[in-house]
Amino acid sequence: MGIIHHSATKTLGILTGGGDCPGLNAAIRGVCRAAHDRYGMTILGIANGYRGLVEGDVRLLKPEDFSGILTRGGTILGTSREKLFKPGGFEDHDFSFHSEDKVQAIKEHYQQFNLDCLVVLGGNGTTTTGYRLSQEGLHVIGLPKTIDNDLVGTDRTFGFHSALSIGTEAIDRLHSTAQSHNRVMVIELMGHKAGWLALYAGLAGGGDVILIPEIPYDIHAIGRHLIKRAQSGKTFSIVVVAEGALSCEEGNMEKKDRKKYREKTVKTSIGYRVAQEIELETGMETRATVLGYVQRGGIPSASDRVLATTLGTAAAELLARGEYGKMAALHGTEIRPVDLSVPAGKVKSVPLDYYMLDSAAAVGTCLGR
């Protein structure tokens, strides 16, 4: 197509931070193809998240580098969870330290490589760090990535739909085993601070119990529900648990007290604990499955490929216009920019009046209470 538009951004740096996720390469491709082909920008790929910018591990990305990657899982740039800022101002994020040297190194490399803007693809931590760097004087644009779908300011993050499909398929497969052995099967999905993935996959997979962080669970209520199912002739049950699920007792604790309590009492992940609690409460044979990193591996779904691509091309347009300090976000059926301050330091939790919670209850799903 050639260069057809003027661009305020001449050179951009692009990095992926946090956990890997389906759709990262599709988003990289969307940004780079539009930035290069439509606006004639020079693109520098930064290796391994913010760590690469600290170390100056940067390379020129050519069209052949971002061609043919639409369907690939993972990220061609590599990623890390490099933390640059200590706690303070954003209580929902645990930045373990502040390194003036590292921040200064980022600033120096930003200048050294003549970057006009830094494009960061990531979730809560990556986006919050991007916002902090924008406060330090860097131009930053964000793209919302996380399988947890817990980023404020966008209706959906890329990676969520792919993980949802994997989680739902896993629940479908457990149904046959649960039915064959007349068992209660517990499946633990990701979602440390928000229950979007467990709620959606649980509803899609016909989970009989769905436990999410936003609704502390009462094991007695769960037990009554499972016993009632058994007494009605239903010989098996599926329990879907978000990794951040917590009991009513834990829900009444302060965060620090809950952490100490779990260090003393919880020797396994929450899925195994819930399975053990169900066995003790009901006497039913119960097994647990932790899906783990399988959820965020592999190729992106068609929906995530489209979302990542459109977010990427929207980011390129923001770059061309010089609209920095923004995150490209999905609002309804449109891609719109939101200020990076909107998602910074926040978690998008499932509202207690969310329509899907009522739908789940209406079809007989126990939500732990």
C-alpha positions as CSV (number, residue, x, y, z in Angstrom):
1,M,0.0,0.0,0.0
2,G,2.9,2.3,0.8
3,I,2.9,5.4,3.0
4,I,-0.4,7.2,2.6
5,H,-0.7,9.1,5.9
6,H,1.3,11.6,7.9
7,S,2.3,10.4,11.3
8,A,3.2,12.3,14.5
9,T,5.1,9.2,15.6
10,K,8.2,8.3,13.6
11,T,9.7,5.6,15.8
12,L,7.9,3.4,18.3
13,G,9.0,0.7,20.7
14,I,6.7,-2.2,21.4
15,L,6.8,-4.7,24.3
16,T,4.7,-7.4,25.9
17,G,4.5,-7.7,29.6
18,G,3.1,-10.1,32.3
19,G,1.9,-13.6,31.5
20,D,1.8,-14.9,27.9
21,C,-1.7,-14.9,26.4
22,P,-3.4,-15.9,23.1
23,G,-3.7,-12.9,20.8
24,L,-0.4,-11.2,21.7
25,N,1.1,-11.9,18.3
26,A,-2.1,-10.9,16.6
27,A,-2.0,-7.6,18.4
28,I,1.7,-7.1,17.6
29,R,0.9,-7.7,14.0
30,G,-2.0,-5.3,14.0
31,V,0.1,-2.5,15.5
32,C,3.1,-3.1,13.3
33,R,1.4,-3.7,10.0
34,A,-0.7,-0.5,10.3
35,A,2.2,1.5,11.7
36,H,4.6,0.4,9.0
37,D,2.4,0.0,5.9
38,R,0.0,2.9,6.5
39,Y,2.0,5.4,8.4
40,G,5.7,4.6,7.6
41,M,6.9,4.3,11.2
42,T,10.1,2.6,12.3
43,I,9.3,-0.2,14.8
44,L,11.7,-1.4,17.5
45,G,10.8,-4.6,19.2
46,I,11.7,-4.8,22.9
47,A,12.6,-8.2,24.3
48,N,11.1,-9.7,27.5
49,G,8.9,-6.8,28.6
50,Y,10.1,-3.9,30.6
51,R,13.3,-5.9,31.4
52,G,14.4,-5.5,27.8
53,L,14.0,-1.7,28.0
54,V,16.0,-1.6,31.2
55,E,18.8,-3.7,29.5
56,G,18.5,-2.1,26.1
57,D,17.6,-5.4,24.5
58,V,16.0,-3.8,21.4
59,R,15.9,-4.8,17.7
60,L,14.5,-3.4,14.5
61,L,11.4,-5.1,13.5
62,K,11.0,-5.6,9.7
63,P,7.8,-6.7,7.9
64,E,9.0,-10.3,7.7
65,D,9.2,-10.3,11.5
66,F,5.5,-9.5,12.0
67,S,4.2,-11.5,9.0
68,G,2.6,-14.9,9.5
69,I,2.2,-14.5,13.2
70,L,-1.6,-13.9,13.4
71,T,-2.4,-17.4,14.5
72,R,0.6,-18.1,16.7
73,G,0.3,-18.4,20.5
74,G,2.7,-16.8,22.9
75,T,4.7,-13.7,21.9
76,I,7.5,-13.2,19.4
77,L,9.0,-10.5,21.7
78,G,9.1,-12.6,24.9
79,T,7.7,-11.3,28.2
80,S,8.5,-10.9,31.9
81,R,7.0,-9.6,35.1
82,E,9.6,-6.9,35.7
83,K,8.4,-4.7,38.5
84,L,9.6,-1.1,38.6
85,F,7.6,0.6,41.3
86,K,6.9,-0.1,45.0
87,P,3.5,0.1,46.6
88,G,1.9,3.5,47.0
89,G,-1.2,5.0,45.4
90,F,-2.3,1.7,43.8
91,E,-3.3,-0.6,46.6
92,D,-4.6,-3.3,44.3
93,H,-1.1,-3.9,42.9
94,D,1.9,-5.3,44.7
95,F,4.9,-3.6,43.2
96,S,7.7,-5.2,45.2
97,F,10.3,-2.5,44.9
98,H,11.2,0.8,43.4
99,S,14.5,1.0,41.4
100,E,15.4,4.5,40.4
101,D,18.3,2.9,38.5
102,K,15.9,0.8,36.4
103,V,13.5,3.7,35.7
104,Q,16.5,5.9,34.8
105,A,17.8,3.1,32.5
106,I,14.4,3.0,30.7
107,K,14.4,6.7,30.2
108,E,17.9,6.7,28.8
109,H,17.2,3.8,26.4
110,Y,14.0,5.5,25.4
111,Q,16.1,8.5,24.4
112,Q,19.0,6.5,23.0
113,F,16.7,4.7,20.6
114,N,14.9,7.9,19.6
115,L,11.5,6.5,20.6
116,D,8.6,8.8,20.2
117,C,6.3,6.4,22.0
118,L,6.3,3.1,23.8
119,V,3.4,0.6,23.1
120,V,2.8,-1.8,25.9
121,L,0.7,-4.9,25.6
122,G,-0.4,-6.3,29.0
123,G,-2.7,-6.6,31.9
124,N,-3.0,-4.7,35.2
125,G,0.6,-4.6,36.1
126,T,1.9,-3.8,32.7
127,T,-0.7,-1.1,32.1
128,T,-0.1,0.4,35.5
129,T,3.6,0.5,35.0
130,G,3.0,2.1,31.6
131,Y,0.9,4.8,33.3
132,R,3.6,5.4,35.9
133,L,6.2,5.8,33.1
134,S,3.9,8.3,31.3
135,Q,4.0,10.3,34.5
136,E,7.8,10.1,34.3
137,G,7.6,11.9,30.9
138,L,7.5,9.0,28.4
139,H,4.9,8.7,25.7
140,V,3.0,5.5,26.3
141,I,0.0,3.7,24.6
142,G,-1.5,0.5,26.0
143,L,-3.3,-2.5,24.7
144,P,-5.5,-4.6,27.1
145,K,-4.4,-8.2,27.4
146,T,-5.3,-10.7,30.0
147,I,-7.2,-14.0,30.1
148,D,-8.8,-12.8,33.4
149,N,-10.7,-9.9,31.7
150,D,-10.2,-7.8,34.8
151,L,-8.8,-4.6,33.2
152,V,-10.9,-1.5,33.9
153,G,-11.8,0.7,30.9
154,T,-12.5,-2.0,28.3
155,D,-15.4,-4.3,27.9
156,R,-13.2,-7.2,27.0
157,T,-9.5,-8.0,26.9
158,F,-7.9,-10.1,24.2
159,G,-7.0,-13.6,25.5
160,F,-10.2,-13.9,27.5
161,H,-12.2,-15.6,24.8
162,S,-9.5,-18.1,24.0
163,A,-9.1,-19.0,27.7
164,L,-12.9,-19.3,28.0
165,S,-13.0,-21.8,25.2
166,I,-10.3,-23.9,26.8
167,G,-11.9,-23.8,30.2
168,T,-15.3,-24.7,28.8
169,E,-13.9,-27.6,26.8
170,A,-12.2,-28.9,30.0
171,I,-15.5,-28.7,31.9
172,D,-17.2,-30.6,29.1
173,R,-14.6,-33.3,29.3
174,L,-15.0,-33.6,33.0
175,H,-18.7,-34.2,32.7
176,S,-18.2,-37.7,31.2
177,T,-15.8,-38.7,34.0
178,A,-17.9,-37.3,36.7
179,Q,-21.0,-39.1,35.3
180,S,-19.1,-42.4,34.8
181,H,-17.9,-42.5,38.4
182,N,-20.7,-40.8,40.2
183,R,-18.3,-38.2,41.6
184,V,-18.2,-34.5,42.4
185,M,-15.5,-33.0,40.1
186,V,-13.9,-29.7,41.0
187,I,-12.1,-27.7,38.3
188,E,-9.9,-24.7,39.2
189,L,-9.6,-22.0,36.6
190,M,-7.4,-18.8,36.7
191,G,-8.8,-15.6,38.1
192,H,-6.9,-14.5,41.2
193,K,-8.8,-11.3,41.8
194,A,-11.8,-11.5,39.5
195,G,-14.1,-14.3,38.6
196,W,-15.0,-13.5,35.0
197,L,-13.3,-16.6,33.5
198,A,-14.8,-19.0,36.1
199,L,-18.3,-17.4,35.8
200,Y,-18.4,-17.5,32.0
201,A,-16.8,-21.0,31.7
202,G,-19.0,-22.3,34.5
203,L,-22.1,-21.1,32.9
204,A,-21.1,-22.2,29.4
205,G,-20.1,-25.7,30.7
206,G,-23.1,-26.2,32.9
207,G,-21.3,-26.0,36.2
208,D,-23.5,-26.9,39.2
209,V,-21.5,-24.8,41.6
210,I,-19.5,-21.7,40.6
211,L,-17.2,-20.0,43.1
212,I,-15.6,-16.6,42.4
213,P,-13.6,-14.2,44.5
214,E,-16.4,-11.6,44.5
215,I,-18.7,-13.9,46.4
216,P,-17.2,-15.7,49.5
217,Y,-18.5,-19.2,49.7
218,D,-20.2,-21.0,52.6
219,I,-19.2,-24.7,52.4
220,H,-22.5,-25.6,54.2
221,A,-24.5,-24.0,51.5
222,I,-22.5,-25.9,48.9
223,G,-23.0,-29.1,50.7
224,R,-26.7,-28.7,51.0
225,H,-26.9,-28.0,47.2
226,L,-24.9,-31.1,46.3
227,I,-26.8,-33.3,48.6
228,K,-30.1,-32.0,47.2
229,R,-28.9,-32.8,43.7
230,A,-27.9,-36.3,44.8
231,Q,-31.3,-36.9,46.5
232,S,-33.1,-35.8,43.3
233,G,-31.3,-38.5,41.3
234,K,-28.4,-36.5,39.9
235,T,-25.5,-38.8,40.5
236,F,-22.6,-36.3,39.7
237,S,-21.8,-32.6,40.0
238,I,-19.3,-30.2,38.5
239,V,-17.8,-27.4,40.7
240,V,-16.0,-24.6,39.0
241,V,-13.7,-22.6,41.2
242,A,-11.7,-19.4,40.4
243,E,-8.2,-19.6,41.9
244,G,-9.0,-16.5,44.0
245,A,-12.1,-17.9,45.5
246,L,-12.3,-17.6,49.3
247,S,-14.5,-18.8,52.1
248,C,-16.9,-16.5,54.1
249,E,-14.5,-16.7,57.0
250,E,-11.6,-15.4,54.8
251,G,-13.9,-12.8,53.2
252,N,-14.3,-11.2,56.6
253,M,-10.5,-10.9,57.1
254,E,-8.2,-8.1,56.2
255,K,-5.9,-8.9,53.3
256,K,-2.8,-9.3,55.5
257,D,-4.6,-11.5,58.0
258,R,-6.0,-13.6,55.2
259,K,-2.6,-14.1,53.7
260,K,-1.2,-15.3,57.1
261,Y,-4.2,-17.5,57.6
262,R,-3.7,-19.2,54.2
263,E,0.0,-19.7,54.8
264,K,-0.8,-21.7,57.9
265,T,-3.9,-23.6,56.7
266,V,-3.7,-24.0,52.9
267,K,-1.0,-26.3,51.7
268,T,-2.5,-26.8,48.2
269,S,-4.4,-24.6,45.7
270,I,-8.0,-23.6,46.3
271,G,-9.4,-26.3,44.0
272,Y,-8.0,-29.1,46.1
273,R,-9.0,-27.4,49.3
274,V,-12.6,-27.0,48.1
275,A,-12.6,-30.7,47.0
276,Q,-11.5,-31.8,50.5
277,E,-14.1,-29.5,52.2
278,I,-16.9,-31.0,50.0
279,E,-15.9,-34.6,50.9
280,L,-15.9,-33.7,54.6
281,E,-19.2,-31.9,54.3
282,T,-21.1,-34.4,52.2
283,G,-19.2,-37.7,52.3
284,M,-19.3,-37.7,48.5
285,E,-16.3,-38.9,46.5
286,T,-14.7,-35.7,45.1
287,R,-11.7,-35.1,42.8
288,A,-10.0,-31.9,41.8
289,T,-8.4,-30.7,38.5
290,V,-6.3,-27.6,38.3
291,L,-6.2,-26.5,34.6
292,G,-3.2,-24.2,35.2
293,Y,-1.2,-22.7,32.4
294,V,-3.0,-24.8,29.8
295,Q,-5.6,-22.0,29.9
296,R,-3.4,-19.3,28.4
297,G,-1.4,-21.4,25.9
298,G,-2.0,-22.3,22.3
299,I,-3.5,-20.4,19.4
300,P,-5.9,-17.5,19.8
301,S,-9.6,-18.0,19.0
302,A,-11.1,-16.3,16.0
303,S,-12.7,-13.7,18.3
304,D,-9.4,-12.9,20.0
305,R,-7.7,-12.6,16.6
306,V,-10.2,-10.0,15.5
307,L,-10.2,-8.1,18.8
308,A,-6.4,-8.1,19.0
309,T,-6.0,-7.0,15.4
310,T,-8.6,-4.1,15.7
311,L,-7.1,-2.9,19.0
312,G,-3.6,-3.0,17.3
313,T,-4.6,-1.0,14.3
314,A,-6.5,1.5,16.6
315,A,-3.2,1.9,18.6
316,A,-1.4,2.6,15.3
317,E,-3.9,5.4,14.6
318,L,-3.3,6.9,18.1
319,L,0.4,6.8,17.4
320,A,-0.1,8.6,14.1
321,R,-2.2,11.3,15.7
322,G,0.1,11.7,18.6
323,E,-2.6,10.8,21.1
324,Y,-0.3,9.4,23.8
325,G,-1.2,8.3,27.4
326,K,-4.1,6.3,26.1
327,M,-5.2,2.6,26.0
328,A,-7.2,1.3,23.0
329,A,-10.3,-0.3,24.4
330,L,-13.5,-2.1,23.4
331,H,-16.7,-0.2,24.2
332,G,-19.7,-2.0,22.9
333,T,-19.0,-2.6,19.3
334,E,-16.5,0.2,18.9
335,I,-12.8,0.6,19.7
336,R,-12.2,3.8,21.6
337,P,-9.2,5.3,23.5
338,V,-9.3,5.7,27.3
339,D,-6.8,7.5,29.4
340,L,-4.2,5.2,31.0
341,S,-5.2,6.6,34.4
342,V,-8.5,4.7,34.0
343,P,-7.2,1.1,34.3
344,A,-4.1,2.0,36.3
345,G,-4.0,0.3,39.7
346,K,-7.5,-1.1,39.5
347,V,-9.2,-4.4,39.0
348,K,-12.5,-4.9,37.2
349,S,-14.4,-7.3,39.4
350,V,-17.7,-9.0,38.6
351,P,-20.5,-6.7,39.9
352,L,-22.8,-8.4,42.4
353,D,-25.7,-7.3,40.3
354,Y,-24.2,-8.7,37.1
355,Y,-26.8,-10.2,34.9
356,M,-25.0,-13.5,34.5
357,L,-25.0,-14.2,38.2
358,D,-28.8,-14.1,38.1
359,S,-28.9,-16.3,35.0
360,A,-26.7,-18.8,36.8
361,A,-29.0,-18.8,39.8
362,A,-32.0,-19.1,37.6
363,V,-30.8,-22.4,36.0
364,G,-30.0,-23.9,39.4
365,T,-26.3,-23.1,39.8
366,C,-25.1,-22.6,43.4
367,L,-22.8,-19.5,43.8
368,G,-21.6,-20.6,47.2
369,R,-24.2,-19.0,49.4
